Amino acid sequence: MLTGLIVGVGGQLGDLSISVIKRDIGIKDMGVTIPGHGGILDRIDSLIYTAPLFMHMVDFYYGLN
């Protein structure tokens, strides 16, 4: 249940934060590797928040040490 919350909320936060940064800079399309999708960054922007949150959760519950 917690994993779903982290992925759902973290994914949205990552997507929104990168969109805000791109609008601030004035860049719409970050690359041409994947035409029509805004580049590689648009495919992985949700991982910017989700991956660290997930790793902290795993460390808290299971201990990575």
Jmol script that loads the backbone (N, CA, C; Angstrom):
load data "model"
ATOM      1  N   MET A   1       0.821  -1.190   0.000  1.00  0.00           N
ATOM      2  CA  MET A   1       0.000   0.000   0.000  1.00  0.00           C
ATOM      3  C   MET A   1       0.865   1.253   0.000  1.00  0.00           C
ATOM      4  N   LEU A   2       1.882   1.278   0.842  1.00  0.00           N
ATOM      5  CA  LEU A   2       2.769   2.434   0.896  1.00  0.00           C
ATOM      6  C   LEU A   2       3.546   2.594  -0.410  1.00  0.00           C
ATOM      7  N   THR A   3       3.924   1.477  -1.007  1.00  0.00           N
ATOM      8  CA  THR A   3       4.645   1.538  -2.281  1.00  0.00           C
ATOM      9  C   THR A   3       3.790   2.187  -3.357  1.00  0.00           C
ATOM     10  N   GLY A   4       2.517   1.836  -3.419  1.00  0.00           N
ATOM     11  CA  GLY A   4       1.618   2.444  -4.392  1.00  0.00           C
ATOM     12  C   GLY A   4       1.459   3.931  -4.179  1.00  0.00           C
ATOM     13  N   LEU A   5       1.389   4.341  -2.931  1.00  0.00           N
ATOM     14  CA  LEU A   5       1.290   5.770  -2.609  1.00  0.00           C
ATOM     15  C   LEU A   5       2.555   6.511  -3.031  1.00  0.00           C
ATOM     16  N   ILE A   6       3.702   5.922  -2.746  1.00  0.00           N
ATOM     17  CA  ILE A   6       4.968   6.543  -3.129  1.00  0.00           C
ATOM     18  C   ILE A   6       5.081   6.666  -4.642  1.00  0.00           C
ATOM     19  N   VAL A   7       4.752   5.614  -5.354  1.00  0.00           N
ATOM     20  CA  VAL A   7       4.849   5.644  -6.813  1.00  0.00           C
ATOM     21  C   VAL A   7       3.820   6.609  -7.407  1.00  0.00           C
ATOM     22  N   GLY A   8       2.601   6.602  -6.897  1.00  0.00           N
ATOM     23  CA  GLY A   8       1.556   7.469  -7.434  1.00  0.00           C
ATOM     24  C   GLY A   8       1.815   8.943  -7.184  1.00  0.00           C
ATOM     25  N   VAL A   9       2.107   9.290  -5.951  1.00  0.00           N
ATOM     26  CA  VAL A   9       2.332  10.703  -5.610  1.00  0.00           C
ATOM     27  C   VAL A   9       3.705  11.162  -6.096  1.00  0.00           C
ATOM     28  N   GLY A  10       4.731  10.334  -5.886  1.00  0.00           N
ATOM     29  CA  GLY A  10       6.082  10.693  -6.316  1.00  0.00           C
ATOM     30  C   GLY A  10       6.194  10.859  -7.820  1.00  0.00           C
ATOM     31  N   GLY A  11       5.502  10.014  -8.558  1.00  0.00           N
ATOM     32  CA  GLY A  11       5.513  10.128 -10.021  1.00  0.00           C
ATOM     33  C   GLY A  11       4.916  11.439 -10.496  1.00  0.00           C
ATOM     34  N   GLN A  12       3.819  11.829  -9.891  1.00  0.00           N
ATOM     35  CA  GLN A  12       3.187  13.103 -10.261  1.00  0.00           C
ATOM     36  C   GLN A  12       4.067  14.290  -9.884  1.00  0.00           C
ATOM     37  N   LEU A  13       4.675  14.248  -8.703  1.00  0.00           N
ATOM     38  CA  LEU A  13       5.555  15.337  -8.280  1.00  0.00           C
ATOM     39  C   LEU A  13       6.770  15.473  -9.197  1.00  0.00           C
ATOM     40  N   GLY A  14       7.347  14.348  -9.590  1.00  0.00           N
ATOM     41  CA  GLY A  14       8.488  14.385 -10.503  1.00  0.00           C
ATOM     42  C   GLY A  14       8.113  14.971 -11.846  1.00  0.00           C
ATOM     43  N   ASP A  15       6.981  14.548 -12.379  1.00  0.00           N
ATOM     44  CA  ASP A  15       6.517  15.057 -13.673  1.00  0.00           C
ATOM     45  C   ASP A  15       6.226  16.551 -13.601  1.00  0.00           C
ATOM     46  N   LEU A  16       5.536  16.982 -12.560  1.00  0.00           N
ATOM     47  CA  LEU A  16       5.202  18.399 -12.424  1.00  0.00           C
ATOM     48  C   LEU A  16       6.432  19.272 -12.200  1.00  0.00           C
ATOM     49  N   SER A  17       7.367  18.799 -11.393  1.00  0.00           N
ATOM     50  CA  SER A  17       8.550  19.617 -11.121  1.00  0.00           C
ATOM     51  C   SER A  17       9.408  19.798 -12.372  1.00  0.00           C
ATOM     52  N   ILE A  18       9.570  18.758 -13.163  1.00  0.00           N
ATOM     53  CA  ILE A  18      10.343  18.893 -14.399  1.00  0.00           C
ATOM     54  C   ILE A  18       9.610  19.780 -15.397  1.00  0.00           C
ATOM     55  N   SER A  19       8.287  19.682 -15.448  1.00  0.00           N
ATOM     56  CA  SER A  19       7.518  20.555 -16.336  1.00  0.00           C
ATOM     57  C   SER A  19       7.682  22.028 -15.948  1.00  0.00           C
ATOM     58  N   VAL A  20       7.690  22.303 -14.651  1.00  0.00           N
ATOM     59  CA  VAL A  20       7.889  23.685 -14.185  1.00  0.00           C
ATOM     60  C   VAL A  20       9.279  24.185 -14.579  1.00  0.00           C
ATOM     61  N   ILE A  21      10.282  23.355 -14.399  1.00  0.00           N
ATOM     62  CA  ILE A  21      11.648  23.745 -14.750  1.00  0.00           C
ATOM     63  C   ILE A  21      11.755  23.999 -16.253  1.00  0.00           C
ATOM     64  N   LYS A  22      11.165  23.109 -17.057  1.00  0.00           N
ATOM     65  CA  LYS A  22      11.221  23.285 -18.514  1.00  0.00           C
ATOM     66  C   LYS A  22      10.495  24.547 -18.958  1.00  0.00           C
ATOM     67  N   ARG A  23       9.377  24.878 -18.327  1.00  0.00           N
ATOM     68  CA  ARG A  23       8.666  26.118 -18.670  1.00  0.00           C
ATOM     69  C   ARG A  23       9.476  27.345 -18.276  1.00  0.00           C
ATOM     70  N   ASP A  24      10.144  27.269 -17.128  1.00  0.00           N
ATOM     71  CA  ASP A  24      10.988  28.375 -16.675  1.00  0.00           C
ATOM     72  C   ASP A  24      12.124  28.642 -17.665  1.00  0.00           C
ATOM     73  N   ILE A  25      12.743  27.578 -18.130  1.00  0.00           N
ATOM     74  CA  ILE A  25      13.862  27.693 -19.062  1.00  0.00           C
ATOM     75  C   ILE A  25      13.380  28.072 -20.457  1.00  0.00           C
ATOM     76  N   GLY A  26      12.146  27.702 -20.785  1.00  0.00           N
ATOM     77  CA  GLY A  26      11.594  27.998 -22.109  1.00  0.00           C
ATOM     78  C   GLY A  26      11.828  26.897 -23.123  1.00  0.00           C
ATOM     79  N   ILE A  27      12.010  25.674 -22.635  1.00  0.00           N
ATOM     80  CA  ILE A  27      12.245  24.528 -23.509  1.00  0.00           C
ATOM     81  C   ILE A  27      11.021  23.625 -23.478  1.00  0.00           C
ATOM     82  N   LYS A  28      10.477  23.328 -24.623  1.00  0.00           N
ATOM     83  CA  LYS A  28       9.331  22.432 -24.681  1.00  0.00           C
ATOM     84  C   LYS A  28       9.797  20.999 -24.907  1.00  0.00           C
ATOM     85  N   ASP A  29      10.633  20.803 -25.892  1.00  0.00           N
ATOM     86  CA  ASP A  29      11.083  19.474 -26.275  1.00  0.00           C
ATOM     87  C   ASP A  29      12.546  19.319 -25.883  1.00  0.00           C
ATOM     88  N   MET A  30      12.843  18.375 -24.996  1.00  0.00           N
ATOM     89  CA  MET A  30      14.205  18.206 -24.487  1.00  0.00           C
ATOM     90  C   MET A  30      15.094  17.344 -25.375  1.00  0.00           C
ATOM     91  N   GLY A  31      14.554  16.726 -26.381  1.00  0.00           N
ATOM     92  CA  GLY A  31      15.392  15.888 -27.224  1.00  0.00           C
ATOM     93  C   GLY A  31      14.640  15.315 -28.402  1.00  0.00           C
ATOM     94  N   VAL A  32      15.374  14.718 -29.301  1.00  0.00           N
ATOM     95  CA  VAL A  32      14.769  14.149 -30.506  1.00  0.00           C
ATOM     96  C   VAL A  32      14.908  12.628 -30.545  1.00  0.00           C
ATOM     97  N   THR A  33      15.368  12.033 -29.446  1.00  0.00           N
ATOM     98  CA  THR A  33      15.546  10.584 -29.410  1.00  0.00           C
ATOM     99  C   THR A  33      14.218   9.855 -29.559  1.00  0.00           C
ATOM    100  N   ILE A  34      13.191  10.357 -28.904  1.00  0.00           N
ATOM    101  CA  ILE A  34      11.852   9.775 -29.007  1.00  0.00           C
ATOM    102  C   ILE A  34      10.937  10.864 -29.577  1.00  0.00           C
ATOM    103  N   PRO A  35      10.784  10.941 -30.888  1.00  0.00           N
ATOM    104  CA  PRO A  35       9.972  12.011 -31.488  1.00  0.00           C
ATOM    105  C   PRO A  35       8.523  11.978 -30.990  1.00  0.00           C
ATOM    106  N   GLY A  36       8.006  13.160 -30.674  1.00  0.00           N
ATOM    107  CA  GLY A  36       6.625  13.278 -30.230  1.00  0.00           C
ATOM    108  C   GLY A  36       6.414  13.058 -28.752  1.00  0.00           C
ATOM    109  N   HIS A  37       7.466  12.701 -28.030  1.00  0.00           N
ATOM    110  CA  HIS A  37       7.334  12.431 -26.597  1.00  0.00           C
ATOM    111  C   HIS A  37       8.105  13.416 -25.744  1.00  0.00           C
ATOM    112  N   GLY A  38       8.763  14.379 -26.302  1.00  0.00           N
ATOM    113  CA  GLY A  38       9.483  15.366 -25.520  1.00  0.00           C
ATOM    114  C   GLY A  38      10.864  14.939 -25.079  1.00  0.00           C
ATOM    115  N   GLY A  39      11.335  13.827 -25.550  1.00  0.00           N
ATOM    116  CA  GLY A  39      12.677  13.383 -25.219  1.00  0.00           C
ATOM    117  C   GLY A  39      12.720  12.378 -24.080  1.00  0.00           C
ATOM    118  N   ILE A  40      13.921  11.947 -23.786  1.00  0.00           N
ATOM    119  CA  ILE A  40      14.140  10.938 -22.756  1.00  0.00           C
ATOM    120  C   ILE A  40      13.721  11.450 -21.380  1.00  0.00           C
ATOM    121  N   LEU A  41      13.977  12.724 -21.096  1.00  0.00           N
ATOM    122  CA  LEU A  41      13.648  13.271 -19.774  1.00  0.00           C
ATOM    123  C   LEU A  41      12.153  13.160 -19.480  1.00  0.00           C
ATOM    124  N   ASP A  42      11.312  13.307 -20.482  1.00  0.00           N
ATOM    125  CA  ASP A  42       9.872  13.169 -20.260  1.00  0.00           C
ATOM    126  C   ASP A  42       9.475  11.735 -19.950  1.00  0.00           C
ATOM    127  N   ARG A  43      10.289  10.782 -20.322  1.00  0.00           N
ATOM    128  CA  ARG A  43       9.990   9.378 -20.026  1.00  0.00           C
ATOM    129  C   ARG A  43      10.420   8.997 -18.613  1.00  0.00           C
ATOM    130  N   ILE A  44      11.452   9.654 -18.087  1.00  0.00           N
ATOM    131  CA  ILE A  44      11.986   9.246 -16.786  1.00  0.00           C
ATOM    132  C   ILE A  44      11.790  10.296 -15.696  1.00  0.00           C
ATOM    133  N   ASP A  45      11.083  11.389 -15.983  1.00  0.00           N
ATOM    134  CA  ASP A  45      10.963  12.469 -14.992  1.00  0.00           C
ATOM    135  C   ASP A  45      10.257  12.029 -13.717  1.00  0.00           C
ATOM    136  N   SER A  46       9.368  11.061 -13.796  1.00  0.00           N
ATOM    137  CA  SER A  46       8.699  10.595 -12.577  1.00  0.00           C
ATOM    138  C   SER A  46       9.665   9.842 -11.660  1.00  0.00           C
ATOM    139  N   LEU A  47      10.717   9.272 -12.238  1.00  0.00           N
ATOM    140  CA  LEU A  47      11.702   8.549 -11.422  1.00  0.00           C
ATOM    141  C   LEU A  47      12.535   9.482 -10.562  1.00  0.00           C
ATOM    142  N   ILE A  48      12.583  10.764 -10.903  1.00  0.00           N
ATOM    143  CA  ILE A  48      13.374  11.721 -10.140  1.00  0.00           C
ATOM    144  C   ILE A  48      12.911  11.769  -8.691  1.00  0.00           C
ATOM    145  N   TYR A  49      11.631  11.670  -8.445  1.00  0.00           N
ATOM    146  CA  TYR A  49      11.098  11.641  -7.077  1.00  0.00           C
ATOM    147  C   TYR A  49      10.844  10.217  -6.599  1.00  0.00           C
ATOM    148  N   THR A  50      10.375   9.364  -7.464  1.00  0.00           N
ATOM    149  CA  THR A  50       9.943   8.038  -7.054  1.00  0.00           C
ATOM    150  C   THR A  50      11.097   7.151  -6.596  1.00  0.00           C
ATOM    151  N   ALA A  51      12.187   7.126  -7.333  1.00  0.00           N
ATOM    152  CA  ALA A  51      13.295   6.228  -6.999  1.00  0.00           C
ATOM    153  C   ALA A  51      13.899   6.531  -5.621  1.00  0.00           C
ATOM    154  N   PRO A  52      14.237   7.782  -5.301  1.00  0.00           N
ATOM    155  CA  PRO A  52      14.785   8.035  -3.958  1.00  0.00           C
ATOM    156  C   PRO A  52      13.782   7.751  -2.831  1.00  0.00           C
ATOM    157  N   LEU A  53      12.509   8.099  -3.039  1.00  0.00           N
ATOM    158  CA  LEU A  53      11.506   7.824  -2.010  1.00  0.00           C
ATOM    159  C   LEU A  53      11.358   6.326  -1.777  1.00  0.00           C
ATOM    160  N   PHE A  54      11.347   5.567  -2.857  1.00  0.00           N
ATOM    161  CA  PHE A  54      11.228   4.120  -2.750  1.00  0.00           C
ATOM    162  C   PHE A  54      12.439   3.522  -2.037  1.00  0.00           C
ATOM    163  N   MET A  55      13.629   3.995  -2.361  1.00  0.00           N
ATOM    164  CA  MET A  55      14.827   3.470  -1.711  1.00  0.00           C
ATOM    165  C   MET A  55      14.843   3.795  -0.217  1.00  0.00           C
ATOM    166  N   HIS A  56      14.373   4.975   0.163  1.00  0.00           N
ATOM    167  CA  HIS A  56      14.295   5.318   1.583  1.00  0.00           C
ATOM    168  C   HIS A  56      13.276   4.436   2.309  1.00  0.00           C
ATOM    169  N   MET A  57      12.168   4.130   1.638  1.00  0.00           N
ATOM    170  CA  MET A  57      11.175   3.245   2.239  1.00  0.00           C
ATOM    171  C   MET A  57      11.751   1.840   2.439  1.00  0.00           C
ATOM    172  N   VAL A  58      12.425   1.328   1.426  1.00  0.00           N
ATOM    173  CA  VAL A  58      13.025  -0.002   1.541  1.00  0.00           C
ATOM    174  C   VAL A  58      14.071  -0.022   2.645  1.00  0.00           C
ATOM    175  N   ASP A  59      14.879   1.015   2.717  1.00  0.00           N
ATOM    176  CA  ASP A  59      15.893   1.107   3.772  1.00  0.00           C
ATOM    177  C   ASP A  59      15.253   1.155   5.157  1.00  0.00           C
ATOM    178  N   PHE A  60      14.162   1.902   5.292  1.00  0.00           N
ATOM    179  CA  PHE A  60      13.486   2.038   6.584  1.00  0.00           C
ATOM    180  C   PHE A  60      12.906   0.711   7.041  1.00  0.00           C
ATOM    181  N   TYR A  61      12.238  -0.012   6.135  1.00  0.00           N
ATOM    182  CA  TYR A  61      11.550  -1.243   6.524  1.00  0.00           C
ATOM    183  C   TYR A  61      12.443  -2.481   6.524  1.00  0.00           C
ATOM    184  N   TYR A  62      13.391  -2.546   5.593  1.00  0.00           N
ATOM    185  CA  TYR A  62      14.168  -3.759   5.441  1.00  0.00           C
ATOM    186  C   TYR A  62      15.653  -3.573   5.745  1.00  0.00           C
ATOM    187  N   GLY A  63      16.130  -2.360   5.797  1.00  0.00           N
ATOM    188  CA  GLY A  63      17.541  -2.097   6.067  1.00  0.00           C
ATOM    189  C   GLY A  63      18.440  -2.519   4.931  1.00  0.00           C
ATOM    190  N   LEU A  64      19.082  -1.579   4.311  1.00  0.00           N
ATOM    191  CA  LEU A  64      19.957  -1.884   3.181  1.00  0.00           C
ATOM    192  C   LEU A  64      21.398  -2.134   3.600  1.00  0.00           C
ATOM    193  N   ASN A  65      21.691  -1.946   4.861  1.00  0.00           N
ATOM    194  CA  ASN A  65      23.083  -2.113   5.325  1.00  0.00           C
ATOM    195  C   ASN A  65      23.434  -3.549   5.517  1.00  0.00           C
TER     196      ASN A  65
END
end "model"
wireframe off; spacefill off
backbone 0.3
color backbone group
